[in-house]
Amino acid sequence: MIAKLYERWLLEMWAGDFRLAHELVTPGFVGHWPGVEVRGPERLIEMLAQGHAPFADVTVALDVGPIVDGDRVAARWTFGGRYRGGMPGATAPEGTSVSFSGHDILRAEGGRFAEYWVISDVQTFSRQLGLG
């Protein structure tokens, strides 16, 4: 069950169906991004929308997993898209293809995700966009 929940999380919600957050996470959901803590489905939707806004033709692929251990699931993914512009400090031209990978760990509670930890390849992402 957790494996299927994760597939919906990644392949549907992260691919663009942000409203699924209400089905897939608990009301008390906490997402831990490096330097940022996100609470609740509405704030998660805001984060997803902000993350997608600079990109067109977004693709999300499941590379490894999901690997389930009790109430936790882990996986490796790859995000891809075409840069639309608008990121402060980015020097890449609009239309630049971007692709980077990351790892997720999530904790489920009552058939939904209650907690999320992510780490992604920020160096590759930044290099492709000409950031810093």
N, CA, C and O of each residue as an XYZ file, in Angstrom:
528
protein
N       0.825     -1.197      0.000
C       0.000      0.000      0.000
C       0.872      1.266      0.000
O       0.590      2.208     -0.739
N       1.939      1.291      0.832
C       2.790      2.475      0.893
C       3.519      2.682     -0.434
O       3.738      3.819     -0.853
N       3.894      1.586     -1.094
C       4.573      1.708     -2.391
C       3.662      2.385     -3.409
O       4.105      3.262     -4.150
N       2.404      1.989     -3.450
C       1.451      2.612     -4.385
C       1.193      4.071     -4.017
O       1.062      4.925     -4.894
N       1.120      4.351     -2.716
C       0.938      5.723     -2.254
C       2.107      6.581     -2.732
O       1.916      7.710     -3.184
N       3.322      6.033     -2.627
C       4.493      6.783     -3.085
C       4.454      7.004     -4.606
O       4.798      8.084     -5.085
N       4.051      6.015     -5.333
C       3.974      6.186     -6.792
C       3.007      7.305     -7.159
O       3.276      8.078     -8.078
N       1.896      7.397     -6.457
C       0.960      8.510     -6.697
C       1.605      9.834     -6.299
O       1.477     10.832     -7.008
N       2.296      9.838     -5.165
C       3.012     11.025     -4.678
C       3.948     11.552     -5.748
O       3.917     12.736     -6.083
N       4.780     10.671     -6.283
C       5.808     11.102     -7.228
C       5.275     11.263     -8.646
O       5.442     12.317     -9.258
N       4.641     10.232     -9.164
C       4.304     10.184    -10.584
C       3.029     10.942    -10.956
O       2.797     11.233    -12.129
N       2.212     11.257     -9.965
C       1.009     12.044    -10.226
C       1.112     13.444     -9.616
O       1.023     14.450    -10.320
N       1.303     13.490     -8.289
C       1.310     14.800     -7.635
C       2.522     15.632     -8.041
O       2.363     16.773     -8.476
N       3.732     15.083     -7.908
C       4.929     15.844     -8.270
C       4.992     16.122     -9.762
O       5.659     17.067    -10.182
N       4.313     15.322    -10.571
C       4.289     15.558    -12.016
C       3.336     16.689    -12.392
O       3.346     17.145    -13.535
N       2.506     17.153    -11.440
C       1.675     18.302    -11.754
C       0.281     18.329    -11.168
O      -0.361     19.378    -11.200
N      -0.225     17.214    -10.626
C      -1.569     17.189    -10.050
C      -1.475     17.538     -8.558
O      -1.691     16.684     -7.699
N      -1.152     18.796     -8.266
C      -0.842     19.234     -6.916
C      -1.988     19.042     -5.931
O      -1.748     18.807     -4.746
N      -3.229     19.138     -6.401
C      -4.384     19.018     -5.503
C      -4.456     17.643     -4.836
O      -5.157     17.476     -3.838
N      -3.740     16.663     -5.376
C      -3.687     15.339     -4.747
C      -3.097     15.400     -3.343
O      -3.259     14.463     -2.562
N      -2.425     16.480     -3.021
C      -1.852     16.619     -1.683
C      -2.916     16.389     -0.612
O      -2.614     15.821      0.438
N      -4.148     16.817     -0.855
C      -5.214     16.640      0.129
C      -5.537     15.169      0.363
O      -5.966     14.804      1.458
N      -5.343     14.329     -0.626
C      -5.571     12.889     -0.492
C      -4.349     12.164      0.061
O      -4.486     11.191      0.803
N      -3.162     12.633     -0.296
C      -1.943     11.867     -0.057
C      -1.222     12.202      1.241
O      -0.414     11.404      1.716
N      -1.500     13.375      1.830
C      -0.814     13.740      3.076
C      -1.829     14.028      4.176
O      -2.978     14.385      3.917
N      -1.367     13.860      5.404
C      -2.217     14.131      6.566
C      -2.365     15.643      6.762
O      -1.548     16.418      6.264
N      -3.402     16.060      7.484
C      -3.540     17.488      7.774
C      -2.332     18.052      8.520
O      -1.994     19.224      8.358
N      -1.681     17.221      9.337
C      -0.517     17.654     10.095
C       0.813     17.369      9.411
O       1.862     17.393     10.054
N       0.773     17.103      8.128
C       1.969     16.785      7.347
C       3.096     17.791      7.592
O       2.859     18.995      7.686
N       4.336     17.273      7.695
C       5.520     18.120      7.802
C       6.523     17.660      6.757
O       6.930     16.498      6.742
N       6.917     18.571      5.890
C       7.932     18.299      4.881
C       9.224     19.005      5.247
O       9.231     20.197      5.553
N      10.315     18.255      5.211
C      11.621     18.803      5.581
C      12.488     18.939      4.330
O      13.087     17.966      3.872
N      12.548     20.139      3.788
C      13.490     20.474      2.721
C      14.711     21.073      3.412
O      14.580     21.607      4.514
N      15.885     21.002      2.806
C      17.034     21.661      3.428
C      16.748     23.146      3.665
O      16.553     23.912      2.722
N      16.728     23.531      4.930
C      16.506     24.933      5.285
C      15.066     25.385      5.302
O      14.800     26.544      5.620
N      14.121     24.517      4.971
C      12.707     24.905      4.913
C      11.846     23.783      5.485
O      12.049     22.610      5.175
N      10.885     24.158      6.320
C       9.920     23.198      6.835
C       8.537     23.595      6.332
O       8.127     24.748      6.463
N       7.827     22.643      5.760
C       6.514     22.874      5.158
C       5.474     22.112      5.971
O       5.641     20.923      6.243
N       4.408     22.793      6.356
C       3.378     22.152      7.178
C       2.019     22.195      6.492
O       1.546     23.252      6.074
N       1.399     21.015      6.387
C       0.047     20.898      5.865
C      -0.023     20.802      4.353
O       0.905     21.204      3.652
N      -1.132     20.266      3.853
C      -1.287     20.072      2.409
C      -1.310     21.365      1.604
O      -0.783     21.394      0.492
N      -1.899     22.430      2.124
C      -1.956     23.683      1.363
C      -0.567     24.270      1.141
O      -0.253     24.741      0.048
N       0.248     24.240      2.163
C       1.615     24.763      2.022
C       2.427     23.874      1.087
O       3.268     24.372      0.339
N       2.184     22.549      1.119
C       2.848     21.638      0.188
C       2.467     21.991     -1.244
O       3.328     22.020     -2.124
N       1.198     22.256     -1.485
C       0.741     22.651     -2.818
C       1.455     23.920     -3.268
O       1.886     24.015     -4.418
N       1.583     24.890     -2.374
C       2.300     26.134     -2.701
C       3.749     25.843     -3.086
O       4.257     26.406     -4.055
N       4.411     24.974     -2.339
C       5.814     24.621     -2.629
C       5.933     23.935     -3.986
O       6.843     24.233     -4.759
N       5.018     23.025     -4.270
C       5.035     22.336     -5.559
C       4.840     23.317     -6.708
O       5.559     23.266     -7.706
N       3.875     24.203     -6.563
C       3.600     25.193     -7.612
C       4.806     26.107     -7.830
O       5.168     26.397     -8.970
N       5.422     26.557     -6.748
C       6.610     27.405     -6.863
C       7.752     26.661     -7.544
O       8.462     27.232     -8.372
N       7.927     25.396     -7.201
C       8.999     24.603     -7.787
C       8.806     24.328     -9.264
O       9.780     24.233    -10.010
N       7.566     24.201     -9.693
C       7.257     23.912    -11.095
C       7.201     25.164    -11.962
O       7.452     25.090    -13.165
N       6.878     26.305    -11.376
C       6.628     27.526    -12.145
C       7.711     27.872    -13.163
O       7.368     28.287    -14.270
N       8.997     27.725    -12.853
C      10.015     28.103    -13.838
C      10.242     27.079    -14.947
O      11.141     27.253    -15.770
N       9.432     26.005    -14.982
C       9.702     24.924    -15.937
C       8.464     24.537    -16.744
O       7.345     24.522    -16.231
N       8.691     24.232    -18.002
C       7.655     23.674    -18.882
C       8.024     22.219    -19.157
O       9.152     21.794    -18.906
N       7.078     21.477    -19.666
C       7.307     20.089    -20.065
C       7.951     19.270    -18.951
O       8.902     18.525    -19.188
N       7.429     19.411    -17.743
C       7.986     18.725    -16.584
C       7.772     17.221    -16.701
O       6.692     16.749    -17.056
N       8.839     16.484    -16.389
C       8.762     15.025    -16.287
C       9.338     14.628    -14.933
O      10.263     15.260    -14.423
N       8.778     13.577    -14.369
C       9.276     13.028    -13.119
C       9.371     11.526    -13.319
O       8.399     10.886    -13.718
N      10.546     10.959    -13.043
C      10.757      9.526    -13.229
C      11.183      8.886    -11.915
O      11.938      9.475    -11.142
N      10.703      7.703    -11.676
C      11.101      6.907    -10.530
C      12.287      6.056    -10.961
O      12.142      5.182    -11.816
N      13.456      6.301    -10.382
C      14.681      5.611    -10.771
C      14.939      4.350     -9.949
O      15.313      3.314    -10.497
N      14.739      4.439     -8.636
C      14.966      3.306     -7.743
C      13.869      3.309     -6.691
O      13.531      4.349     -6.125
N      13.319      2.122     -6.439
C      12.293      1.987     -5.404
C      10.905      2.005     -6.003
O      10.725      1.820     -7.207
N       9.952      2.226     -5.165
C      10.058      2.569     -3.761
C      10.475      1.367     -2.905
O      10.081      0.229     -3.160
N      11.273      1.657     -1.898
C      11.739      0.662     -0.945
C      10.987      0.915      0.352
O      11.091      1.992      0.938
N      10.234     -0.076      0.794
C       9.368      0.084      1.959
C       9.961     -0.662      3.152
O      10.409     -1.802      3.027
N       9.956      0.002      4.317
C      10.375     -0.600      5.577
C       9.408     -0.120      6.646
O       9.528      0.999      7.145
N       8.460     -0.961      6.993
C       7.443     -0.581      7.972
C       6.600      0.564      7.468
O       5.955      0.455      6.425
N       6.599      1.683      8.212
C       5.792      2.842      7.827
C       6.586      3.859      7.009
O       6.127      4.979      6.782
N       7.791      3.457      6.567
C       8.644      4.372      5.798
C       8.880      3.854      4.384
O       8.858      2.651      4.123
N       9.105      4.802      3.486
C       9.388      4.468      2.095
C      10.510      5.379      1.616
O      10.585      6.549      1.991
N      11.376      4.821      0.781
C      12.479      5.596      0.212
C      12.544      5.341     -1.282
O      12.159      4.274     -1.759
N      13.034      6.330     -2.017
C      13.150      6.182     -3.467
C      14.116      7.227     -4.021
O      14.416      8.235     -3.382
N      14.589      6.948     -5.233
C      15.398      7.907     -5.993
C      14.599      8.290     -7.227
O      13.967      7.438     -7.850
N      14.626      9.571     -7.583
C      13.844     10.098     -8.704
C      14.695     11.034     -9.547
O      15.769     11.475     -9.137
N      14.180     11.325    -10.742
C      14.789     12.340    -11.607
C      13.699     13.293    -12.076
O      12.648     12.868    -12.555
N      13.966     14.589    -11.933
C      13.076     15.661    -12.380
C      13.667     16.241    -13.651
O      14.876     16.465    -13.729
N      12.839     16.485    -14.636
C      13.298     17.118    -15.868
C      12.310     18.163    -16.330
O      11.129     18.109    -15.988
N      12.789     19.104    -17.099
C      11.918     20.135    -17.641
C      12.710     21.098    -18.501
O      13.927     20.982    -18.649
N      11.993     22.040    -19.058
C      12.594     23.078    -19.905
C      12.430     24.407    -19.170
O      11.318     24.785    -18.802
N      13.531     25.105    -18.961
C      13.532     26.350    -18.191
C      12.738     27.434    -18.911
O      12.972     27.712    -20.086
N      11.796     28.042    -18.191
C      10.961     29.128    -18.727
C      11.525     30.503    -18.416
O      11.112     31.498    -19.013
N      12.468     30.564    -17.484
C      12.970     31.856    -17.031
C      12.357     32.230    -15.700
O      11.459     31.555    -15.197
N      12.858     33.321    -15.136
C      12.260     33.866    -13.932
C      12.925     33.501    -12.624
O      12.479     33.961    -11.573
N      13.977     32.690    -12.642
C      14.654     32.373    -11.388
C      15.744     33.412    -11.134
O      16.636     33.591    -11.963
N      15.676     34.094     -9.994
C      16.687     35.108     -9.697
C      18.101     34.525     -9.753
O      18.378     33.488     -9.149
N      18.980     35.195    -10.476
C      20.366     34.776    -10.572
C      20.677     33.767    -11.658
O      21.847     33.520    -11.950
N      19.654     33.176    -12.265
C      19.889     32.179    -13.313
C      20.327     32.879    -14.598
O      19.751     33.891    -14.998
N      21.352     32.324    -15.234
C      21.856     32.896    -16.484
C      21.549     32.009    -17.685
O      21.846     32.388    -18.818
N      20.966     30.850    -17.462
C      20.619     29.947    -18.566
C      19.529     30.591    -19.420
O      18.624     31.233    -18.888
N      19.611     30.423    -20.731
C      18.559     30.976    -21.582
C      17.257     30.185    -21.440
O      17.265     28.999    -21.112
N      16.152     30.864    -21.691
C      14.866     30.174    -21.701
C      14.931     29.046    -22.713
O      15.529     29.183    -23.781
N      14.310     27.931    -22.365
C      14.320     26.756    -23.235
C      15.400     25.746    -22.878
O      15.428     24.651    -23.438
N      16.300     26.101    -21.946
C      17.360     25.187    -21.521
C      16.748     23.960    -20.854
O      15.898     24.086    -19.973
N      17.179     22.777    -21.273
C      16.734     21.535    -20.639
C      17.462     21.346    -19.320
O      18.673     21.544    -19.230
N      16.715     20.965    -18.305
C      17.240     20.748    -16.966
C      16.837     19.359    -16.515
O      15.704     18.931    -16.740
N      17.764     18.652    -15.878
C      17.481     17.337    -15.320
C      18.367     17.128    -14.107
O      19.582     17.314    -14.184
N      17.773     16.747    -12.998
C      18.538     16.457    -11.787
C      17.811     15.394    -10.978
O      16.613     15.174    -11.152
N      18.548     14.742    -10.098
C      17.997     13.632     -9.314
C      17.967     13.961     -7.834
O      18.592     14.920     -7.381
N      17.235     13.154     -7.093
C      17.159     13.308     -5.655
C      16.644     12.055     -4.992
O      16.313     11.068     -5.648
N      16.583     12.116     -3.677
C      16.119     10.990     -2.867
C      15.038     11.462     -1.901
O      15.125     12.548     -1.330
N      14.030     10.634     -1.733
C      12.939     10.895     -0.799
C      12.914      9.837      0.284
O      13.234      8.673      0.040
N      12.534     10.249      1.477
C      12.147      9.336      2.551
C      10.848      9.905      3.099
O      10.767     11.092      3.416
N       9.837      9.061      3.209
C       8.549      9.495      3.742
C       8.084      8.531      4.820
O       8.396      7.341      4.792
N       7.331      9.071      5.773
C       6.710      8.264      6.828
C       5.201      8.332      6.654
O       4.620      9.413      6.560
N       4.575      7.159      6.613
C       3.127      7.080      6.445
C       2.440      6.912      7.798
O       2.997      6.374      8.756
N       1.218      7.397      7.823
C       0.393      7.305      9.034
C      -1.063      7.274      8.583
O      -1.534      8.222      7.956
N      -1.773      6.207      8.891
C      -3.187      6.121      8.535
C      -3.446      6.174      7.042
O      -4.450      6.742      6.614
N      -2.567      5.596      6.241
C      -2.780      5.535      4.795
C      -2.400      6.791      4.030
O      -2.671      6.896      2.834
N      -1.773      7.752      4.713
C      -1.294      8.974      4.064
C       0.103      9.295      4.587
O       0.549      8.739      5.590
N       0.777     10.192      3.894
C       2.102     10.580      4.349
C       2.004     11.678      5.396
O       1.278     12.659      5.235
N       2.764     11.480      6.485
C       2.761     12.433      7.586
C       4.056     13.236      7.641
O       4.085     14.345      8.176
N       5.130     12.667      7.081
C       6.406     13.355      7.157
C       7.236     13.028      5.923
O       7.134     11.940      5.357
N       8.061     13.994      5.516
C       8.817     13.901      4.268
C      10.188     14.529      4.442
O      10.319     15.623      4.991
N      11.216     13.818      3.963
C      12.575     14.346      3.913
C      13.074     14.207      2.490
O      12.867     13.167      1.864
N      13.718     15.221      1.972
C      14.217     15.179      0.595
C      15.633     15.743      0.550
O      15.989     16.658      1.292
N      16.408     15.175     -0.329
C      17.715     15.724     -0.665
C      17.845     15.599     -2.181
O      17.550     14.547     -2.748
N      18.287     16.672     -2.834
C      18.411     16.639     -4.289
C      19.764     17.183     -4.726
O      20.471     17.840     -3.962
N      20.095     16.897     -5.952
C      21.380     17.276     -6.528
C      21.359     18.752     -6.925
O      21.220     19.095     -8.099
N      21.499     19.603     -5.932
C      21.436     21.046     -6.136
C      22.601     21.530     -7.001
O      22.447     22.486     -7.761
N      23.749     20.892     -6.895
C      24.902     21.316     -7.695
C      24.632     21.169     -9.188
O      24.907     22.089     -9.958
N      24.097     20.025     -9.606
C      23.781     19.822    -11.021
C      22.712     20.809    -11.468
O      22.833     21.422    -12.529
N      21.672     20.962    -10.665
C      20.583     21.891    -10.967
C      21.117     23.311    -11.139
O      20.799     23.983    -12.120
N      21.927     23.765    -10.184
C      22.477     25.119    -10.235
C      23.390     25.316    -11.434
O      23.348     26.360    -12.086
N      24.209     24.325    -11.725
C      25.121     24.423    -12.876
C      24.330     24.532    -14.177
O      24.683     25.334    -15.041
N      23.278     23.748    -14.330
C      22.488     23.781    -15.558
C      21.794     25.116    -15.763
O      21.588     25.542    -16.900
N      21.431     25.780    -14.670
C      20.741     27.071    -14.761
C      21.690     28.253    -14.666
O      21.263     29.402    -14.776
N      22.961     27.987    -14.465
C      23.932     29.063    -14.352
C      23.776     29.860    -13.081
O      24.008     31.069    -13.067
N      23.388     29.197    -12.021
C      23.222     29.858    -10.717
C      24.531     29.809     -9.940
O      25.160     28.756     -9.843
N      24.937     30.937     -9.394
C      26.085     31.040     -8.516
C      27.291     30.321     -8.984
O      28.322     30.343     -8.312
